[in-house]
Amino acid sequence: MHRLDRLFEKSSRSLAQRTSRRGFLGLLGQALTGSLLLPLLPIDRVHRTAAAATPQPAGAAAAGGATKPGHGAAIDDPHSCEYWKYCAIDGFLCSCCGGSSHSCPPGTAMSPITWIGTCHHPGDGRDYLVSYNDCCGKTSCGNCECNRNEREKPLYRLSRNNDVNWCMANSDSNYHCSVSVILGLAEQ
């Protein structure tokens, strides 16, 4: 045990002679700054797109949740995740929470900032520019959760990303549900 104590004492004294406190604090500061900047790096969300396309268990739609795209729901049903206007939506559908596909339920306010998607209407074969707004002011609705990420851009393109709490611009930033508003035809 005495040799072990001497070994640690000798190595710690040697280290103290070769380094300074300022150098150690500088390295610690660099490490902390680097770790704080990690969330700012671009994020690849390809795995989320693949997860959205996985089959939903039988009976999940009947249990109160919206169906995933491509699994038997009507493309013209605003209560379904497969509704053509919901190609880039992420959240609870306001059509299942007392509102409609384009208007907020009573007691909530539409966020003035949005994310944008381009959705293809299978009925007329055209692409439409769709604005997705969060309805704010109440706690989360909890009905018809839908997460579609078609053509979503990484987090450094905020206007094309649906993973942000867009209620941050409202006086009451509680998220309730999301709506989709058609802005017009997309240019070809």
Rosetta blueprint (number, residue, H / E / L):
1 M L
2 H H
3 R H
4 L H
5 D H
6 R H
7 L H
8 F H
9 E H
10 K H
11 S H
12 S H
13 R H
14 S H
15 L H
16 A H
17 Q H
18 R H
19 T L
20 S L
21 R H
22 R H
23 G H
24 F H
25 L H
26 G H
27 L H
28 L H
29 G H
30 Q H
31 A H
32 L H
33 T H
34 G H
35 S H
36 L H
37 L H
38 L H
39 P H
40 L H
41 L L
42 P L
43 I L
44 D L
45 R L
46 V H
47 H H
48 R H
49 T H
50 A H
51 A H
52 A H
53 A L
54 T L
55 P L
56 Q L
57 P L
58 A L
59 G L
60 A L
61 A L
62 A L
63 A L
64 G L
65 G L
66 A L
67 T L
68 K L
69 P L
70 G L
71 H L
72 G L
73 A L
74 A L
75 I L
76 D L
77 D L
78 P L
79 H L
80 S L
81 C L
82 E L
83 Y L
84 W H
85 K H
86 Y H
87 C L
88 A L
89 I L
90 D E
91 G E
92 F E
93 L E
94 C H
95 S H
96 C H
97 C L
98 G L
99 G L
100 S L
101 S L
102 H L
103 S L
104 C L
105 P L
106 P L
107 G L
108 T L
109 A E
110 M E
111 S L
112 P L
113 I L
114 T L
115 W E
116 I E
117 G E
118 T E
119 C E
120 H E
121 H E
122 P L
123 G L
124 D L
125 G L
126 R E
127 D E
128 Y E
129 L E
130 V E
131 S E
132 Y E
133 N E
134 D E
135 C E
136 C E
137 G L
138 K L
139 T L
140 S L
141 C L
142 G L
143 N L
144 C L
145 E E
146 C E
147 N E
148 R L
149 N L
150 E L
151 R L
152 E L
153 K L
154 P L
155 L L
156 Y L
157 R L
158 L H
159 S H
160 R H
161 N L
162 N L
163 D L
164 V L
165 N L
166 W H
167 C H
168 M H
169 A H
170 N L
171 S L
172 D L
173 S L
174 N L
175 Y E
176 H E
177 C E
178 S E
179 V E
180 S E
181 V E
182 I E
183 L E
184 G E
185 L E
186 A L
187 E L
188 Q L
